Amino acid sequence: MTKNQIYLVELIQIFAQYRNNIIINIKHLQEDYQRTGIKRIRGVRNESGKLIQPWLITEYMDDTDYVSMGEFQFNRNTATINMLVKRRVKLAKFEDQTPTIEVAGLLVNDLNTFNNYTIVSDGKINVKSLQVKISSKKVFDLLKEKGILDAEKFDFQLEHTIQLDNLPLVAANNSYSSIDGLFNELAEIKVLTSIICAHLKKESNVFIEAQLDEFKKHYLSKNIYINFPTTNEYTDINDALANGTLDSKLSYKIDIGSQDILNLSKLPSANKFLNRMYRLYDKETGEIIIKPSFEMVFHENLAMRHRLLSSRTKITKVDELMKPIFDDFLGLEQNGIVEGILKKVGADSLAQLLPDKQAGKQIDKEEIVVALTVAKKKLEEYAENIYQDKISPLVFYIGSTGLLPEQMEAKAMTADEAAVKYPNLQFSKDEQEGTFFAVGDSIISIYEKTEYYSKLISGGVDNKMRYTNLI
């Protein structure tokens, strides 16, 4: 390691901070790019396996060698860094490429797509180098000071090759903040977010039902995201593995949990928990609604009560965490937990409306939908900040080094040993083969999981895309 050499994570942070001053040679990036996931193609297969393609396609509007530097994201439970590169696209008919200009009274001829490129995959460099141009002398001088650039003088027309594969991933002596209490905070946010998402599944605070139907016909979500149906490029996974289309690898997963709940994946969806613990019924007839969902809660003639549980029903720590939040949100018990979460994340409008709704006051449905939509965004942003600031850097360090940070002294445990010490923990098949560490009031899990990826794909791009909101 040379005197001025920096760590890859530090370089990524510089890229993120000055991304508006850097453009990337996208052709170079695609030339040797190796896909890290399974390639998916647009369309659905019929009973005979024939691919039926969507009647619309997308076309790039910026067919150029250079694109803006992408946004960087650290994976939440692997040592993986992704770069989302923004591209402009338009919708067109599959048959004759006729552009689709308008849908449901909204212009859709200028959308943005984000193609996902994996820079680091499970602690291994996946993109060896980036070819870039730099428009700011300040950024040029900073990268030169860090030993990243060879050029002597700033020239905005000059293309620079930035090597990534010769940089160490992380600093050995980095300091990581305490994770005490973070799991319970994230769990409460996830439960409340799930409840709100279930309410909003078919609702929009902007469009009417007829517009939503029109969006669906054009593969657009209610948030104006493209939502093409996709399927695997192969029809039989065993054949794909045998002929080399697919290969498998071991991915190391790192999860944060508590001494009662191993990780957030143990929490069921809001509607699933609703079915387990509650009954929705008609207030006039008393008729029980089979398979209730939060979408039905908007009906004024329906009410909620606790489900009468049989003696065989085992109440778990997950139930104990989720039930007070559900009870408070539904107005079955006033414990203040929902109001506390909403005010903490800045979702004051919903915090003010819920007590009135629970008291039976008439509130305009549109007002509730708007408040729910705002609260959902606030909750997701709050959780994302926790991950980016405190959890993802720790996960990346562990996944890339195979070690806990020096300040986290903990003895490794097997699943059997952890189960004896913490009997409420539940383990999946993969987790049963893992290693566990008690750090403060938290449990850090490290376990292997087999994943598949498409091979022999040069110039490909990971098939994960989202479209910016036009609203």
Sequence and secondary structure as in RCSB ss.txt:
>XXXX:A:sequence
MTKNQIYLVELIQIFAQYRNNIIINIKHLQEDYQRTGIKRIRGVRNESGKLIQPWLITEYMDDTDYVSMGEFQFN
RNTATINMLVKRRVKLAKFEDQTPTIEVAGLLVNDLNTFNNYTIVSDGKINVKSLQVKISSKKVFDLLKEKGILD
AEKFDFQLEHTIQLDNLPLVAANNSYSSIDGLFNELAEIKVLTSIICAHLKKESNVFIEAQLDEFKKHYLSKNIY
INFPTTNEYTDINDALANGTLDSKLSYKIDIGSQDILNLSKLPSANKFLNRMYRLYDKETGEIIIKPSFEMVFHE
NLAMRHRLLSSRTKITKVDELMKPIFDDFLGLEQNGIVEGILKKVGADSLAQLLPDKQAGKQIDKEEIVVALTVA
KKKLEEYAENIYQDKISPLVFYIGSTGLLPEQMEAKAMTADEAAVKYPNLQFSKDEQEGTFFAVGDSIISIYEKT
EYYSKLISGGVDNKMRYTNLI
>XXXX:A:secstr
  TT   HHHHHHHHHHTGGGEEEEHHHHHHT B  S  EEESEE TT  EE  SEEEEES  SSEEE  EEEE 
SSSS EEEEEEEEEEEEETTT  B  EETTEE SSEEEEEEEEEEETTEES  EEEEEE  HHHHHHHHHTT   
 SS  TT  EEEE TTS SS TT      TTHHHHHHHHHHHHHHHHHHTTT  SS  HHHHHHHHHTTB TTS 
B   EEES S HHHHHHTTSEEEEEEEEEEEEESS   GGGS  HHHHHHHHEEEEETTT  B SS  GGGGG T
TEEEEE    TT    HHHHHHHHHHHHHHTS   SHHHHHHHHHT HHHHHHHHHHHTT    HHHHHHHHHHH
HHHHHHHHHHHIIIIIHHHHHHHHHHSS  TT     B HHHHHHHSTT    TTGGG EEEEETTEEEEEEEEE
EEEE S BS  BS   B    
